[in-house]
Amino acid sequence: MNSVYQMFDISNKLEKLSENVEKKLEAIYSNIDKIAMHNQGRVLKAFRDEKVSGIHFGKSTGYGYSDAGRETIEKIYANVFDSEAALVRIQFVNGTHTIATALEACLMPGDKMLAITGKPYDTLCEVIGISENPLSLKNYGVEYDQINLKENGDIDLDKVEDYLKNNKVKLVHIQRSKGYELRKSLYIEDIEKAIKLIKSIDSSIIVLVDNCYGEFVEENEPTSVGADLICGSLIKNPGGSLCETGGYIAGKKDLIELCAQKLTCPGIGGECGATLGQNKNILQGFFMAPAIVKNALKSAVFAAAIMEELGFEVYPKAYEKRSDIIQAIKLNDENNLVNFIRGIQKASPVDSHVVPYAWDMPGYDDKVIMAAGTFVEGASIELSADSPIRKPFVAYMQGGITYESAKLAILIAINEILKEK
């Protein structure tokens, strides 16, 4: 019988390399298992605390008043994320929408926002006003400034301290994940140090953390160490591959109420918002999320290790600590990048016959090429790879519902590069 590798034309040499890599990674995989066990316990406890039952799977339409399932979901998110309250809604269209909602809820004309992890992710630039948009915060009178990370990727705490002592700041923005940058993603301990410093200077400053791609990667979340708000997408980590759309904001109760009023309108807040039969997916997805994130992390570690063996630079390296599910692979050449992305698509369970091309994706300055042969369109937790078409041609891979399918996809993508050569 042909081996599974032969089914996909993966050479014996590449098969043996992958097996050797996996042996070296056993200790790393074991640590990922331990983190997943801890996080699964926290989630299970929250489900028990909130007495989840079949009644919470119900569907609401229209205004969505008194949706018991939605209310329970938000209590569970608040419980697991060590926060006072949460807003978990299918009305959020993506992670950027959650962050934009929180920024618009907290900032008024004349207020200042300070980003201490450098320029935020591309899709936030028009929201803030870094790129022109008539509805940007800048055009509503909100000031913006940023402090870049140190060369080693750490937050420049000295500059942050100096800035806050000499400027009135309403909100500090921290981006946990690397986004489309070749920098380390921030660990919870890094975020905690920054928050302690900020609050020691001015306890009224709102600290907002973009938590996308980071949920359940470590044993705590930014709200566990003092963040006032965290935001993310349900088609990434916390949706566990089952959520079809939506996002969440968790944090201080008064701020969550402001966010709810910004999402709907003043006076309505979180009272409205039909769930349209999505409660079961949201609950089951969140319950499965620690295990799904575990698979995504192992997939990222495997990709890093085998690409390093083949001579490519990777961020983070295979044996480094992680704080998100993103694996950056520096491919140095546009053809390598395109072939790797197309290889991931070729190995996807959905639309494997489709060939990705770079296009003008909304919110980005460069053309973006994306592989996302996913059951939920664009779901980054399932297995996707994407990149802006710009030097040094870095593929950003994330997700993996199962480790086995992600491993095969990575090997098939490598094959595409090797065939070109």
Secondary structure, 3 states (H helix, E strand, C coil): CCCHHHHCCCCHHHHHHHHHHHHHCHHHHHHHHHHHHHHHHHHHHHHHHCCCCHHHHCCCCCCCCCCHHHHHHHHHHHHHCCCCEEEEECCCCCHHHHHHHHHHHHCCCCCEEEECCCCCCHHHHHHHCCCCCCCCCHHHCCEEEECCCCCCCCCCHHHHHHHHHHCCCCEEEEECCCCCCCCCCCCHHHHHHHHHHHHHHCCCCEEEEECCCCCCCCCCCHHHHCCCEEEEECCCHHHCCCCCCCEEEEECHHHHHHHHHHHCCCCCHHHCCCCCCCHHHHHHHHHHHHHHHHHHHHHHHHHHHHHHHCCCEEECCCCCCCCCCCEEEECCCHHHHHHHHHHHHHCCCCCCCCCCCCECCCCCCCCEEEECCCCCCCCCCCCEEEEECCCCCEEEEECCCCHHHHHHHHHHHHHHHHHHC
